[in-house]
Amino acid sequence: MSSIKKVILGLFLVLFITGCMEATEDETINGYKLPPQPDETLNNSTLLGIDSNNNGVRDDVEIWVIKKYAKADYPKIKTGIAMQWGATAQQVIQNPQTAYADKKYMLINRAQDCESYAYYQKLKKVGHYSIDNDIFNEEYVDKVFNTKERIKAYYLFNANLAGHMYGATMSHPSKCDFDIDAIKE
């Protein structure tokens, strides 16, 4: 092998190793350790994407959530709620054709009840809650259901729930997938 090829190969290896070290560098925000940023093409090539830490939330969504709410009012509570919505979104698009039979609407109810508890009980925002405070909003939906396959699965989930009767549920801290009452902020 010529010396030029060896130099180029050496530079490539240095750049590759340096790039890998940057990709695995730990970043923690408000106590949340961010997963590595997934490759966008690979992440969007499957319905469920990449969840490297197996917490039920796609890595790109998790990073976005943690960074979005890092400097918000009540950042840990809002991040917890948004993470619950992220896990819920992942679950509802899995086998959406059996959404009603699998009672996946209960996941939506839990996330809504957790968010409602946060605003009306935990944060005492009765009368001050507005659509601007809603975490599972249009921006969130656009982030989570960001491919044709994910949008189709979400529409199929909704279509399979259409026409059924659902009872009212109550907001309560037990509906949160995290200990909301232990958070002091």
N, C-alpha and C positions, 0 to 999 in steps of 0.2 A: 504494500500500500504506500502510495506516495506521501511525502510529508505534508503536502497541501490537504490531502484527504484526511490525514490524521488530525491536523489542526481544525478542519471544519467539523469532523466528528467530535473532537474534544469540546469545541465551542457549543455544538448541539447538545452534548451531554450536560454541560454546565448550565445552559439555558433551561433544559428539561428539568434538571434537579432543582434549580432555583425556582422554576415555575411550580413544581410540586410542593416545595416547602411553603411558598406563599399560599397555595390552595389549602394546605392543611393547618395553617396558622390559626390558633384558637382566638376567637373574639367573643367576649362576654359583654352583654348589655343588660343592665338591671337584673343581674343574676341568671340570665338566660345565655347558655352557650350556643352560639350560632353554628349550624352545620356548615360544611363547605358548600360554596356556590356550585350548583350542579351545571353540567354542560347543557345549554338550552335545547339543542337539537335532540340529545339523548333523553332529557327530561320530558320533552314534549312528544316523544315518539310513542309513548304508551299512555293509556288512560290514567293510570295512577301516578305516573312520574317517578321521581326518586325521593325516597325517604330514608336517608342514610342512618339516622339515629332511631329509626323504628318507633317514633312517637305518634304516628298516625297522621302527621301533617307533612305535605310535600315540602321539601327543603326550600324551594324558591319562595313558597308562600310563607313558610316559617321565618325566613330571613326578612322578607318584606314586612310581616306583622311586627316583628320585634323592633325593627328600625323605625317603622311608622309610629308606633306608640311609645318610643323611647323617651320622648320629651313632652308627651301629652299630659294633661291633667290625669291623675290616677293611672300612671303608666303600667303598673303591675296588674291592676284589675283589668284594664282594657286589653292588655296583652293576653291575660288568661282567658278572657271571653273570646277574643279573636282566635286564639289557638284552638279553643273548643269548637268554634265555627269551622276552622280549617279541618279538624279531624272529622267533624260531621259531614262536611262537603265531600271528603274522600269516601266516607262510608255510603252516602246516598247515591253516588254514581256507580258503585259496585252493584251489579245485577239490578239495575233500575226497573226492569220488567217485573220484579217481584216486590216492589217497594211497599205496596199495601199489605200483602201477605206476610212480609218480613217485619212489619210494623216500623219501618224506617222513619215514618213521620214522628215517632216518639223521640228520635234523635234531634229533630228540628225543635220539637216542643221543649226538650231539655235545654238546648242552647238559648232559645228565646226566654225561657223561664229564668235561666241563670242571668242573662243580660238584664231582664226586668228586675230581678232581685237586686242586682248591683245598683241600678239607678234609683229605684224607689225605696229600698230599704238600707242598703249599705251606704250609699252616697247621699241619701235623703234629698233626692232631686224631684220630689213630687211636684208636679206642675211645671217643672223646668225641663222635662225631657222633650226633645224634639227630634225630628227625622235627621237633623245634622249630627246628633249623638249616636245614631244607630250604627253599630259596628258592621253588621251584615248588610251593607248598602251596595249601591251600583258599582262603586270602585272595587269593593271586595269581590263581588260576583265576577267582575271582569278579570280580576287577578286569578281567581281560583279556577274559573271555567274559561280558560284561555286558548283552547284548541277546539276544532270542530267536533272531535270525538267527545270531549268533556262537555261541551254545550249540548250535544245530542243526548248524552246520558242524563244530563240534568233535566232537559225537557221531557225525556221518557220517564224519569222519576216523577216529575210533576203530573204528567199525563196519567200515570198509573194510580195516582192519589185522587184524581179528579172524580167528583160524583159521590164521594163517600162522606159520611158524617163523622165528625171528630168532636170529642168532649173538650170542655175547657180544662186547662191545667193551671196550677198555682206556682207562682214564683217562690223559690225556696233555696237556701244555700246548698242543699243536698243535690240540686239539679246541676250544680257546677262540677266540672271534672277536676277542679282544683279547690283547695281550701280557701275560699274567698274571705271568710271571716278572720282568717289568720293574717291576712295582708293588712298592714298598717301603713297608710300613706295619706 
